[in-house]
Amino acid sequence: MSTAELRKLPSIDRLLQEEAVAGARAQFGQELTVQTARELLDTVRTDIVAQDATCPDLPELAGRLVAQLHLTARPTLRPVINATGVIIHTNLGRALLSDAARAAMDAAGAGYSNLEYDLEEGQRGSRYVHAVALLQRLTGAEDALVVNNNAAAVLLCLMALARDRGVIISRGQLVEIGGGFRIPEVLQTSGARLVEVGSTNRTHLADYHDAIGPDIAALLRVHSSNFRQVGFTAEVSLADLVVLGRKHGLPVIDDLGSGTLLDTSLYGLTYEPRVQDSVRAGATLVTFSGDKLLGGPQAGIIVGSSEAIARLRHYPLTRALRVDKTTLAALAATLVHYLRGEATSKIPVWRMIATPRDALEARAQSWAMALRDRGVAAEVWAGESTVGGGSLPGETLPTSLLALPSLPADRMANALRNGDTPVIARITQDALVLDPRTVATAEEQTLLRQVIWAAGTLDV
Ligand SMILES: *Cc1c(COP(=O)(O)O)cnc(C)c1O
């Protein structure tokens, strides 16, 4: 330990007098600045005592203090540029919101609203009425209820309709969605008893029929969102389940997962079951996510018969799953896009799905040109984007990728992730590739700047 070095350690007051620190103090406040300065000086003192370190000079200490203040105040949730080409990227925030949805959220957040107030009657209203009329019109269902996410929606349906009783489901539908959402575990949590029927690859109507008994409360169908069965397979149609359910007075719950209101087959994708189809087939309750193919905020949407929805609305758990006013505002604004027939131009998820290949090619070419001008070797490759979000597994949309085959892909990906504005890219055939499909035009300049900066850090 060096006493001479310890003696060089400034007092907190002296450190705060440094010009750089004075500026930071105005920005971060006296209390946080003093606290951070104390922590910094403690660390430096420990280093001197324990590791014989030398004492940094005042400008360096000031610099470290300011850097630490910025780090402390930086939100952990930060914007990133998604250049992966995965449209509904579960790890990067799923669906982006339309301008109208964001404006509606802003208005709901900035001012008071009639969230639970009936303006006509001048008395207490219900938060559950919002978005209901829109959902009725768009799906054909008698009633609707919005909760926090689809996992909550499924749990609520099972608890309210089948707690302490049996629920029949095909073995081929005991799926894991990701993020720990496994149908058998959700059933267990709900207090309902799992009654599996059929085999992994084939289940027939007779299997359901044979399992029906006095203890059974519901039939459950779960869409196999993120995988696909091929070969010798059979599942019972929803319409057949509904007929069977009606005969025995049993409700049919249909968890669609993503759910969509539009026909995915118009965009070169396999037909993903639409919410309207399930309603028309007669499902008692249909559940789906707000932020998958619907392209809205995180929410779980339940549509179905008035009687079943009324039961859910009055179930005590519903209060614990209720959505925020900003969510309701964004959801309603998103649904209005469908009503107006403008979903593919206004809702980002659908705009990205519908972007034609030649538009993507033009953007990738312009990126390549801009990068070559700055000395970064870039090419344009044919590639594939995916929809993601546990929908349309194995399905791809043709795209044009910006490829950087002459740079070490791992190190480049790492540098891009750790820049000022993180950029998340993909590695294909040992090359770093960037897909314009999921990059907004407004993000392009930042993206190119980050690529040039990252390439410059590699020393190749
Ligand atoms: C995604 C999904 C869920 C969970 O939905 P969240 O909105 O993520 O809670 C449940 N079931 C299925 C079939 C899904 O695809």
Ligand as a Chemical Component Dictionary entry (heavy atoms), coordinates in Angstrom:
data_LIG
# 
_chem_comp.id                   LIG 
_chem_comp.type                 NON-POLYMER 
_chem_comp.pdbx_formal_charge   0 
_chem_comp.three_letter_code    LIG 
# 
loop_
_chem_comp_atom.comp_id 
_chem_comp_atom.atom_id 
_chem_comp_atom.alt_atom_id 
_chem_comp_atom.type_symbol 
_chem_comp_atom.charge 
_chem_comp_atom.model_Cartn_x 
_chem_comp_atom.model_Cartn_y 
_chem_comp_atom.model_Cartn_z 
_chem_comp_atom.pdbx_ordinal 
LIG C1 C1 C 0 -47.782 -17.322 -28.356 1  
LIG C2 C2 C 0 -48.770 -18.305 -27.880 2  
LIG C3 C3 C 0 -49.282 -18.238 -26.568 3  
LIG C4 C4 C 0 -48.814 -17.192 -25.602 4  
LIG O1 O1 O 0 -49.222 -15.926 -26.032 5  
LIG P1 P1 P 0 -48.592 -14.609 -25.347 6  
LIG O2 O2 O 0 -49.339 -13.484 -25.957 7  
LIG O3 O3 O 0 -47.140 -14.655 -25.703 8  
LIG O4 O4 O 0 -48.792 -14.732 -23.891 9  
LIG C5 C5 C 0 -50.206 -19.174 -26.171 10 
LIG N1 N1 N 0 -50.617 -20.148 -27.007 11 
LIG C6 C6 C 0 -50.156 -20.256 -28.272 12 
LIG C7 C7 C 0 -50.660 -21.368 -29.141 13 
LIG C8 C8 C 0 -49.208 -19.338 -28.756 14 
LIG O5 O5 O 0 -48.739 -19.429 -29.999 15 
# 
loop_
_chem_comp_bond.comp_id 
_chem_comp_bond.atom_id_1 
_chem_comp_bond.atom_id_2 
_chem_comp_bond.value_order 
_chem_comp_bond.pdbx_ordinal 
LIG C1 C2 SING 1  
LIG C2 C3 SING 2  
LIG C2 C8 DOUB 3  
LIG C3 C4 SING 4  
LIG C3 C5 DOUB 5  
LIG C4 O1 SING 6  
LIG O1 P1 SING 7  
LIG P1 O2 DOUB 8  
LIG P1 O3 SING 9  
LIG P1 O4 SING 10 
LIG C5 N1 SING 11 
LIG N1 C6 DOUB 12 
LIG C6 C7 SING 13 
LIG C6 C8 SING 14 
LIG C8 O5 SING 15 
# 
